[in-house]
């Protein structure tokens, strides 16, 4: 096996948000191309049905991500488990679903050498998403505006030779309400894992990567592929590792051809694939 491949038992990604202009799909594809795993867990909000119903954009890079996942399932002997999120809630009426090596589920418990780990997207603990859907969509629209401002701001930073800066990450870290929400979310997710006799929990949803102990429960959050660009891998010895793309790409660099291809596709919108378009329309 090539030395340019990271071999692990499982890989976990969430919140890729395909169908939005802010999705870092090419970076996610690069990550998957350099990982060999027995199981790939896609922990919710992989496809952003909310945006696709409004003004979403489907690009070639989004199609490449889907093709990469299918290739892993068909040719790399990888079992793919897709967990429903809130942005891809159009899948809810089909759960559970299985076809060949791909499974679509609500949540799952992983049996690991360290004990049982509960995996779920995490939106069930978001009161706004669960009980006030209108406000959730309004918040999503506000987040999209913030991301657009962030892109403009970072264009100027790049011209001045400065590193990328995340406005939303800074807001989450400094606004008291955001910090409080994240803390309560982590506590609730950990409590659910404890109630189900698990030693750990793996989730996404809040776009805040983490690897820490919360109330005696090993809490892992895979982050997102919009800003943080992070994932979790489970090594063959049972050890979980949170990997940031900025560290991963130092070990497995993106070649110039891939970077150029991503840049060329940035404004190249495509219609939503027919099968997916039908699913979103029928299940909305």
SERO-4910 file (N, C-alpha, C, O; in steps of 0.05 Angstrom, whole numbers):
BEGIN
 pado doro    nc1    nc2    nc3   cac1   cac2   cac3    cc1    cc2    cc3    oc1    oc2    oc3
  Unk    A     17    -24      0      0      0      0     17     25      0     38     26     13
  Unk    A      9     45    -15     25     70    -17     28     84     10     10     83     26
  Unk    A     51     96     14     56    111     38     39    136     39     38    149     61
  Unk    A     27    144     17     11    168     16    -18    163     24    -36    179     19
  Unk    A    -22    140     37    -49    133     46    -50    129     76    -32    116     87
  Unk    A    -70    141     89    -74    137    118    -93    114    121   -116    115    113
  Unk    A    -84     92    133   -100     69    137   -112     68    165    -97     69    185
  Unk    A   -139     68    167   -153     68    193   -176     49    192   -184     39    171
  Unk    A   -188     44    215   -211     27    216   -236     42    206   -251     31    190
  Unk    A   -239     67    214   -262     82    205   -256    112    203   -237    122    216
  Unk    A   -271    126    186   -268    155    183   -296    167    186   -316    155    177
  Unk    A   -297    190    198   -323    203    205   -322    232    195   -305    248    204
  Unk    A   -340    239    178   -343    267    168   -372    276    173   -390    259    172
  Unk    A   -376    301    177   -403    312    179   -404    340    167   -383    352    163
  Unk    A   -428    349    162   -432    378    154   -415    387    130   -401    407    132
  Unk    A   -417    372    108   -403    380     84   -420    401     69   -409    418     55
  Unk    A   -446    400     72   -465    419     61   -462    422     31   -460    444     20
  Unk    A   -463    399     17   -463    399    -12   -489    414    -21   -510    411    -10
  Unk    A   -485    431    -42   -508    446    -52   -506    475    -43   -524    491    -50
  Unk    A   -485    482    -28   -481    510    -20   -454    520    -31   -437    503    -36
  Unk    A   -452    546    -36   -426    556    -47   -403    556    -27   -380    560    -34
  Unk    A   -410    550     -2   -389    551     19   -377    523     26   -359    521     41
  Unk    A   -388    502     14   -378    475     19   -350    472      9   -344    479    -14
  Unk    A   -333    461     26   -305    455     17   -304    426      8   -289    410     19
  Unk    A   -319    420    -13   -322    393    -23   -295    382    -34   -289    359    -29
  Unk    A   -280    399    -47   -255    389    -59   -235    381    -37   -220    362    -40
  Unk    A   -234    396    -15   -217    389      7   -226    363     20   -210    346     27
  Unk    A   -253    359     22   -263    334     33   -256    311     15   -250    289     24
  Unk    A   -258    315    -12   -251    294    -31   -221    287    -28   -214    263    -28
  Unk    A   -204    307    -25   -175    302    -22   -171    285      4   -154    267      3
  Unk    A   -185    292     25   -182    276     50   -190    247     45   -175    229     53
  Unk    A   -213    243     32   -222    215     27   -204    200      8   -201    175     11
  Unk    A   -191    214    -11   -173    200    -29   -148    190    -15   -135    171    -25
  Unk    A   -141    201      7   -117    194     21   -123    178     47   -106    176     64
  Unk    A   -147    167     49   -155    151     72   -166    125     62   -182    124     44
  Unk    A   -157    103     74   -168     76     69   -181     67     95   -167     66    115
  Unk    A   -207     62     94   -221     54    118   -241     32    113   -251     29     91
  Unk    A   -246     16    134   -266     -5    131   -294      6    131   -312     -4    118
  Unk    A   -297     28    146   -324     41    148   -321     71    146   -303     83    158
  Unk    A   -339     83    130   -340    112    127   -367    121    138   -388    113    128
  Unk    A   -366    138    159   -391    148    171   -394    177    162   -377    194    166
  Unk    A   -417    183    149   -424    210    141   -446    219    160   -469    212    157
  Unk    A   -437    235    180   -454    241    203   -471    266    199   -469    285    215
  Unk    A   -488    266    179   -509    286    176   -500    312    162   -477    320    163
  Unk    A   -520    325    150   -516    350    135   -495    348    113   -480    367    108
  Unk    A   -494    325    101   -475    321     78   -487    336     54   -472    350     40
  Unk    A   -512    332     49   -527    347     28   -544    367     41   -560    360     60
  Unk    A   -543    392     33   -559    413     45   -585    417     31   -587    434     13
  Unk    A   -605    401     39   -631    403     26   -645    429     30   -660    438     13
  Unk    A   -640    442     53   -652    468     58   -644    489     37   -661    503     26
  Unk    A   -618    490     31   -609    510     11   -617    502    -17   -623    519    -33
  Unk    A   -618    476    -22   -625    467    -49   -654    473    -55   -662    477    -78
  Unk    A   -671    474    -35   -699    482    -38   -701    512    -44   -721    520    -56
  Unk    A   -682    527    -34   -683    556    -37   -666    565    -62   -677    568    -84
  Unk    A   -641    568    -57   -624    579    -78   -597    565    -80   -576    577    -86
  Unk    A   -597    539    -74   -573    524    -73   -558    523    -99   -570    526   -121
  Unk    A   -532    517    -97   -515    514   -121   -501    487   -120   -488    480   -101
  Unk    A   -504    472   -142   -491    446   -143   -469    448   -164   -473    454   -187
  Unk    A   -444    443   -155   -421    446   -173   -408    419   -179   -415    398   -168
  Unk    A   -388    420   -196   -374    395   -203   -360    383   -179   -358    359   -176
  Unk    A   -350    400   -161   -337    390   -138   -356    375   -120   -348    355   -107
  Unk    A   -381    382   -119   -401    368   -103   -406    340   -116   -409    321   -101
  Unk    A   -407    340   -142   -411    314   -156   -387    296   -151   -390    272   -147
  Unk    A   -362    308   -150   -338    292   -145   -339    279   -117   -330    257   -114
  Unk    A   -350    294    -98   -352    283    -71   -370    258    -71   -363    237    -60
  Unk    A   -393    261    -84   -412    238    -85   -399    214    -99   -401    192    -90
  Unk    A   -385    220   -121   -372    198   -136   -350    185   -120   -346    161   -121
  Unk    A   -336    201   -104   -315    190    -87   -326    171    -67   -315    149    -62
  Unk    A   -348    178    -54   -361    161    -34   -370    135    -47   -366    113    -36
  Unk    A   -382    137    -71   -392    113    -85   -369     95    -93   -371     71    -92
  Unk    A   -346    107   -101   -323     92   -109   -312     77    -85   -304     54    -88
  Unk    A   -311     90    -62   -302     76    -38   -319     52    -31   -309     31    -22
  Unk    A   -345     55    -35   -364     34    -29   -362     11    -49   -364    -13    -42
  Unk    A   -358     18    -74   -358     -2    -95   -331    -16   -100   -330    -40   -106
  Unk    A   -309      0    -98   -283    -11   -106   -263    -14    -83   -244    -29    -85
  Unk    A   -268      0    -61   -249      0    -39   -258    -17    -15   -246    -17      6
  Unk    A   -280    -31    -19   -291    -48      2   -296    -33     28   -291    -43     50
  Unk    A   -307     -9     25   -314      8     48   -344      7     52   -359     11     33
  Unk    A   -353      2     77   -381      4     84   -387     33     91   -374     45    108
  Unk    A   -407     44     78   -414     72     82   -440     74     98   -461     62     91
  Unk    A   -439     89    120   -462     93    137   -469    123    137   -452    139    146
  Unk    A   -492    130    127   -501    158    125   -522    163    147   -543    150    147
  Unk    A   -515    180    166   -534    187    187   -548    213    180   -536    233    172
  Unk    A   -574    214    183   -590    237    176   -583    261    193   -579    258    218
  Unk    A   -582    285    181   -579    309    196   -604    326    193   -625    316    184
  Unk    A   -604    351    201   -627    368    198   -629    381    170   -651    385    160
  Unk    A   -606    387    158   -606    398    132   -612    377    110   -620    385     88
  Unk    A   -607    352    116   -615    331     97   -638    315    109   -639    290    107
  Unk    A   -657    329    122   -680    316    134   -700    304    114   -718    290    122
  Unk    A   -695    309     88   -712    297     68   -709    266     68   -725    252     55
  Unk    A   -688    256     82   -683    228     83   -700    214    105   -702    190    106
  Unk    A   -711    230    123   -724    220    147   -746    199    140   -749    179    155
  Unk    A   -761    204    119   -783    186    113   -774    160    101   -791    142     97
  Unk    A   -749    157     95   -738    133     83   -723    115    103   -715     93     97
  Unk    A   -720    125    128   -704    110    148   -718     86    159   -743     87    163
  Unk    A   -703     65    165   -675     60    156   -676     49    128   -695     38    119
  Unk    A   -654     54    113   -652     45     85   -625     33     80   -605     42     91
  Unk    A   -624     13     64   -599      0     57   -599     -9     28   -618    -21     19
  Unk    A   -577     -3     15   -573    -14    -12   -543    -20    -16   -526     -2    -15
  Unk    A   -538    -45    -21   -511    -56    -23   -494    -48      1   -501    -56     24
  Unk    A   -473    -33     -2   -455    -27     20   -460      0     33   -444     11     48
  Unk    A   -483     12     27   -490     38     37   -515     36     55   -536     25     46
  Unk    A   -514     47     79   -536     46     98   -543     75    105   -526     92    108
  Unk    A   -569     80    108   -578    107    117   -594    102    143   -614     88    143
  Unk    A   -585    115    165   -597    110    191   -601    136    206   -591    157    198
  Unk    A   -615    134    229   -619    157    247   -595    161    265   -584    183    268
  Unk    A   -587    139    278   -563    139    295   -552    111    297   -565     92    286
  Unk    A   -529    107    310   -517     81    310   -498     80    335   -488    100    343
  Unk    A   -494     56    345   -476     52    367   -452     36    357   -455     14    346
  Unk    A   -428     47    360   -404     34    352   -392     17    374   -389     27    397
  Unk    A   -385     -8    368   -372    -25    388   -342    -23    383   -332    -32    362
  Unk    A   -328    -11    402   -299     -6    398   -284    -20    421   -296    -27    441
  Unk    A   -257    -23    418   -241    -35    439   -243    -20    465   -238    -31    487
  Unk    A   -251      6    464   -253     23    488   -281     23    500   -285     34    521
  Unk    A   -300     10    486   -327     10    495   -346     20    473   -339     24    450
  Unk    A   -371     24    481   -392     32    463   -392     63    459   -390     78    478
  Unk    A   -394     71    433   -396    100    427   -422    104    411   -427     92    391
  Unk    A   -438    123    421   -462    131    407   -455    152    386   -441    171    391
  Unk    A   -465    148    362   -461    167    340   -488    177    330   -505    161    324
  Unk    A   -491    203    329   -515    216    318   -507    244    309   -486    255    318
  Unk    A   -524    256    292   -517    283    282   -517    303    305   -498    319    308
  Unk    A   -539    303    321   -540    321    344   -561    342    343   -565    356    362
  Unk    A   -576    344    321   -596    365    318   -620    361    337   -635    379    342
  Unk    A   -623    336    347   -645    331    365   -643    347    391   -662    350    405
  Unk    A   -619    358    397   -615    374    421   -615    403    415   -610    419    433
  Unk    A   -621    411    391   -623    439    384   -653    446    385   -668    439    367
  Unk    A   -661    461    405   -689    468    409   -700    484    386   -724    480    379
  Unk    A   -684    501    374   -694    517    351   -700    499    327   -721    502    314
  Unk    A   -682    480    322   -686    462    299   -710    444    304   -725    438    286
  Unk    A   -712    434    328   -733    415    335   -761    427    337   -780    415    328
  Unk    A   -763    451    349   -789    462    356   -796    487    340   -820    493    338
  Unk    A   -777    501    329   -783    526    315   -769    526    288   -748    539    284
  Unk    A   -779    510    269   -766    506    243   -762    532    228   -742    536    215
  Unk    A   -782    550    230   -780    576    216   -755    591    225   -740    602    209
  Unk    A   -751    593    252   -728    607    262   -702    593    254   -682    606    250
  Unk    A   -703    567    253   -679    552    245   -671    559    216   -648    563    211
  Unk    A   -691    561    198   -685    569    171   -676    598    169   -658    605    153
  Unk    A   -687    615    186   -679    643    187   -650    645    197   -634    660    186
  Unk    A   -643    629    217   -616    629    227   -597    618    206   -574    628    203
  Unk    A   -606    598    190   -589    587    169   -583    608    148   -561    610    138
  Unk    A   -604    624    141   -600    646    121   -580    666    132   -563    677    117
  Unk    A   -582    673    158   -563    692    170   -535    681    170   -516    696    165
  Unk    A   -532    655    175   -505    642    174   -494    644    146   -470    648    143
  Unk    A   -511    640    126   -501    642     98   -491    670     91   -471    673     78
  Unk    A   -505    690    101   -496    718     97   -469    722    111   -451    735     99
  Unk    A   -466    712    135   -441    714    149   -418    701    134   -396    712    133
  Unk    A   -424    678    122   -403    664    107   -395    680     82   -372    680     74
  Unk    A   -415    693     69   -408    710     46   -391    733     54   -371    740     40
  Unk    A   -397    746     77   -381    768     87   -353    758     93   -333    771     89
  Unk    A   -352    733    104   -326    721    111   -309    717     86   -284    721     88
  Unk    A   -321    709     64   -306    704     39   -294    731     29   -271    731     21
  Unk    A   -310    752     30   -300    778     21   -278    788     39   -257    797     29
  Unk    A   -282    785     65   -262    794     85   -236    779     81   -214    791     82
  Unk    A   -237    753     76   -213    737     73   -199    741     46   -176    736     43
  Unk    A   -214    751     26   -202    758      1   -182    781      6   -160    781     -4
  Unk    A   -191    801     21   -173    824     28   -150    815     45   -127    824     42
  Unk    A   -155    796     64   -133    786     81   -112    772     65    -88    774     70
  Unk    A   -122    756     45   -103    741     28    -86    760     12    -62    755      8
  Unk    A    -98    781      1    -83    801    -14    -62    815      2    -41    824     -8
  Unk    A    -66    816     28    -47    829     47    -28    808     59    -12    815     76
  Unk    A    -30    783     49    -12    762     58    -18    751     86     -1    740     99
  Unk    A    -43    755     94    -51    745    121    -66    718    118    -76    711     97
  Unk    A    -67    703    140    -79    677    141   -110    679    142   -121    701    147
  Unk    A   -123    657    136   -153    656    137   -162    661    165   -151    651    184
  Unk    A   -184    676    167   -196    682    193   -225    676    192   -239    686    173
  Unk    A   -236    661    211   -264    653    211   -280    672    229   -276    672    254
  Unk    A   -298    688    217   -315    706    232   -334    690    250   -338    698    273
  Unk    A   -346    669    239   -366    654    255   -352    640    279   -364    639    301
  Unk    A   -328    630    275   -313    617    297   -307    638    319   -309    631    342
  Unk    A   -299    661    311   -294    682    330   -319    690    346   -317    695    370
  Unk    A   -341    691    332   -367    698    345   -374    676    365   -382    682    387
  Unk    A   -371    651    357   -378    629    375   -361    630    400   -370    623    422
  Unk    A   -336    638    397   -317    638    420   -322    662    439   -315    660    462
  Unk    A   -333    684    428   -334    708    444   -363    716    453   -366    730    473
  Unk    A   -383    707    438   -410    714    446   -420    695    468   -420    671    464
  Unk    A   -428    707    490   -435    691    513   -457    670    507   -455    647    516
  Unk    A   -478    679    492   -500    660    486   -490    637    470   -500    614    474
  Unk    A   -472    642    451   -462    620    434   -446    600    450   -448    576    447
  Unk    A   -429    611    468   -412    594    485   -430    577    503   -425    553    507
  Unk    A   -451    590    514   -470    575    531   -485    553    516   -488    532    527
  Unk    A   -493    560    492   -508    540    475   -490    515    470   -499    493    473
  Unk    A   -465    520    462   -447    498    456   -443    481    481   -443    456    480
  Unk    A   -439    494    504   -435    479    529   -459    462    536   -456    439    544
  Unk    A   -483    473    533   -507    457    540   -511    435    520   -519    413    527
  Unk    A   -505    440    495   -507    419    474   -489    395    481   -498    372    480
  Unk    A   -464    401    488   -445    380    495   -455    364    519   -452    339    520
  Unk    A   -465    378    539   -475    364    563   -499    346    557   -500    324    568
  Unk    A   -517    355    540   -541    339    534   -533    315    517   -544    293    522
  Unk    A   -515    318    498   -507    296    482   -492    275    499   -497    251    496
  Unk    A   -476    284    517   -461    266    536   -481    251    554   -477    227    559
  Unk    A   -501    265    563   -521    252    581   -536    230    566   -542    209    577
  Unk    A   -543    235    540   -556    214    525   -538    190    521   -548    167    524
  Unk    A   -513    194    516   -494    172    513   -493    156    539   -492    131    539
  Unk    A   -492    170    561   -491    156    587   -516    140    592   -515    118    602
  Unk    A   -539    150    584   -564    136    588   -566    111    571   -582     93    577
  Unk    A   -550    110    550   -550     87    532   -526     69    537   -518     53    519
  Unk    A   -515     72    560   -492     55    569   -468     56    550   -456     36    543
  Unk    A   -463     81    541   -440     85    523   -418    101    538   -424    116    556
  Unk    A   -394     96    530   -371    111    543   -364    136    527   -348    153    537
  Unk    A   -375    139    503   -369    162    487   -392    169    468   -410    153    464
  Unk    A   -390    193    456   -410    201    436   -395    216    414   -376    231    419
  Unk    A   -405    213    390   -393    225    366   -415    240    351   -435    228    344
  Unk    A   -412    266    347   -433    281    334   -422    303    316   -397    304    313
  Unk    A   -439    319    305   -431    341    288   -449    365    294   -451    373    317
  Unk    A   -463    376    274   -484    395    276   -476    424    283   -483    442    269
  Unk    A   -460    428    304   -454    455    314   -429    467    301   -420    489    308
  Unk    A   -416    452    283   -392    462    268   -370    470    287   -355    489    282
  Unk    A   -367    456    309   -346    462    328   -331    436    335   -340    421    352
  Unk    A   -309    430    321   -294    405    327   -285    403    355   -277    423    367
  Unk    A   -285    379    367   -277    376    394   -270    347    400   -280    328    387
  Unk    A   -252    344    419   -243    318    429   -237    322    459   -215    331    466
  Unk    A   -256    315    476   -252    321    505   -271    304    522   -288    290    511
  Unk    A   -268    305    547   -285    291    566   -307    311    576   -301    333    583
  Unk    A   -332    302    575   -354    318    585   -370    301    605   -384    282    596
  Unk    A   -368    306    630   -383    291    650   -376    261    650   -394    245    654
  Unk    A   -351    255    646   -342    227    645   -347    213    619   -341    189    617
  Unk    A   -358    227    599   -363    216    572   -343    227    553   -338    251    552
  Unk    A   -331    210    536   -313    220    515   -330    233    493   -344    219    478
  Unk    A   -328    259    491   -343    274    472   -327    281    447   -305    294    450
  Unk    A   -336    273    424   -323    279    399   -342    293    380   -364    284    376
  Unk    A   -332    314    368   -348    328    347   -331    331    323   -309    342    324
  Unk    A   -340    321    300   -324    321    276   -322    348    262   -307    350    242
  Unk    A   -336    368    272   -334    395    260   -349    397    234   -372    389    233
  Unk    A   -337    408    213   -352    412    188   -332    416    165   -308    417    169
  Unk    A   -343    417    141   -327    422    117   -338    447    103   -340    449     78
  Unk    A   -343    467    120   -350    494    110   -329    513    119   -319    530    104
  Unk    A   -321    511    145   -300    528    155   -277    513    169   -254    515    161
  Unk    A   -284    497    189   -263    484    205   -248    462    189   -225    458    194
  Unk    A   -262    449    170   -251    428    154   -236    408    172   -211    407    173
  Unk    A   -251    391    185   -240    371    203   -256    345    202   -279    344    192
  Unk    A   -243    324    211   -256    297    211   -244    281    234   -225    289    247
  Unk    A   -257    259    239   -248    240    260   -241    214    247   -255    204    229
  Unk    A   -219    202    256   -212    175    247   -210    157    271   -201    166    293
  Unk    A   -217    132    268   -213    112    289   -190     93    279   -193     80    259
  Unk    A   -169     93    294   -146     76    287   -152     47    295   -171     41    309
  Unk    A   -135     29    285   -140      0    289   -137     -8    318   -146    -30    326
  Unk    A   -123      8    334   -121      2    362   -144     13    379   -144     11    403
  Unk    A   -164     24    365   -188     35    379   -185     64    387   -204     75    398
  Unk    A   -163     76    381   -159    104    388   -172    123    367   -169    119    343
  Unk    A   -187    143    377   -199    163    360   -181    187    358   -167    194    377
  Unk    A   -180    199    334   -164    223    330   -179    243    314   -190    237    293
  Unk    A   -180    268    324   -192    290    310   -170    303    292   -149    311    301
  Unk    A   -176    304    266   -156    313    246   -166    339    233   -187    339    222
  Unk    A   -150    359    235   -155    385    221   -143    383    193   -120    373    190
  Unk    A   -157    393    173   -147    391    146   -121    406    142   -104    397    127
  Unk    A   -117    428    156    -92    443    153    -68    427    162    -46    431    152
  Unk    A    -72    408    181    -51    390    189    -49    367    169    -27    358    162
  Unk    A    -72    356    160    -72    334    142    -58    340    116    -44    324    105
  Unk    A    -63    364    106    -53    372     79    -22    376     80     -9    376     59
  Unk    A    -11    380    104     18    381    106     30    354    101     52    351     90
  Unk    A     16    333    110     26    306    106     19    295     79     34    280     67
  Unk    A     -5    303     69    -15    294     43    -22    318     27    -45    325     25
  Unk    A     -2    332     14     -7    357      0    -26    354    -23    -27    333    -37
  Unk    A    -42    375    -28    -59    376    -52    -41    385    -75    -27    404    -73
  Unk    A    -42    370    -97    -26    377   -120    -37    402   -133    -61    408   -130
  Unk    A    -21    415   -148    -29    440   -161    -52    435   -181    -69    452   -184
  Unk    A    -52    412   -193    -74    406   -212   -101    405   -199   -120    415   -209
  Unk    A   -102    392   -175   -127    390   -160   -136    418   -151   -159    424   -151
  Unk    A   -116    434   -141   -123    461   -132   -133    478   -155   -152    493   -151
  Unk    A   -121    476   -178   -129    491   -201   -157    483   -210   -174    499   -218
  Unk    A   -162    456   -210   -188    446   -217   -210    456   -199   -232    463   -208
  Unk    A   -204    457   -173   -223    468   -154   -229    497   -159   -252    506   -158
  Unk    A   -208    513   -165   -212    541   -171   -228    545   -196   -246    563   -197
  Unk    A   -224    529   -216   -238    531   -241   -268    525   -237   -285    537   -251
  Unk    A   -274    507   -218   -302    499   -214   -317    518   -196   -341    515   -192
  Unk    A   -303    537   -184   -315    554   -163   -341    567   -172   -360    569   -156
  Unk    A   -342    576   -197   -366    589   -206   -381    573   -226   -398    584   -240
  Unk    A   -376    548   -228   -387    531   -249   -411    516   -237   -408    493   -229
  Unk    A   -434    528   -237   -458    515   -226   -469    494   -244   -468    497   -269
  Unk    A   -480    473   -233   -493    452   -247   -521    448   -237   -526    454   -213
  Unk    A   -539    437   -253   -565    430   -242   -562    407   -222   -544    391   -224
  Unk    A   -580    407   -202   -579    385   -183   -585    359   -197   -603    358   -214
  Unk    A   -569    338   -191   -574    312   -204   -603    304   -202   -616    308   -182
  Unk    A   -614    293   -224   -642    287   -226   -654    271   -204   -675    278   -193
  Unk    A   -640    249   -196   -650    232   -175   -652    247   -148   -671    244   -134
  Unk    A   -631    262   -142   -631    277   -118   -652    299   -118   -665    305    -98
  Unk    A   -654    313   -141   -674    334   -144   -702    323   -138   -718    336   -125
  Unk    A   -708    300   -149   -734    287   -145   -738    281   -115   -760    285   -104
  Unk    A   -718    270   -102   -719    263    -74   -725    287    -57   -742    286    -39
  Unk    A   -710    309    -62   -714    333    -46   -742    344    -50   -755    353    -30
  Unk    A   -751    344    -75   -778    355    -80   -800    338    -68   -819    349    -56
  Unk    A   -798    312    -70   -819    294    -60   -820    293    -30   -841    290    -18
  Unk    A   -796    295    -17   -795    291     12   -796    318     27   -796    318     52
  Unk    A   -796    340     13   -797    366     26   -823    370     41   -827    391     54
***
